[in-house]
Amino acid sequence: MVLFISSCEVEHTYDTEIKVVDAQLSPVSGATVTTFVSVDAPHIVYRTGITSSEGIVNFSFVNEAVLKVEAVKEEASGQGLLVIEEDKKVLLTIEIY
């Protein structure tokens, strides 16, 4: 008799790509992008990053979530809502002005 034991646990991904653009829809490089929730408790969903020359920043999370996202560069800013989904790369574009 041969007995095989294997794990059925699957590794899920929760990835996002956030693009920051200006009023002319041109990519904004060097913008600071922050994700957060509006509650008075510590959470592991807080992320911050700087956009690339293409205006893009990527984040990975450990679970599904709904987050506020803020992008800021100098005096320009914008906000969006990010709905993170299991095993799907979620794309979000934020216009700053």
Phi, psi and omega in degrees: 000131178246132181243123177251133176239126178224157180270136177263006182289127182253137177276119180259154178245151180221077188254151179224153171228120182247126179248133179251128180231161176265187184297337177268008181066023175274142179300142179249111177273152177079010177280144176270124181245129182231137174251145181197168173240153183263067176221156181266061178206150179291138179223156179266014181268354181291127175222152172216143180201168181248134181292150178283183177295341176270003180080020187244141170225142181244142175227151172238144181233173183255358180196172175291148180195163171241120187233150168276145179231135178234135176240134182222135169214116183054240182269352183268143178207163177199161181226159177206175179241127183249123177251105183278132182240150180292132175058030179220134175276113183271128181256136179219135175246131178242127176265129177249145179206000000 
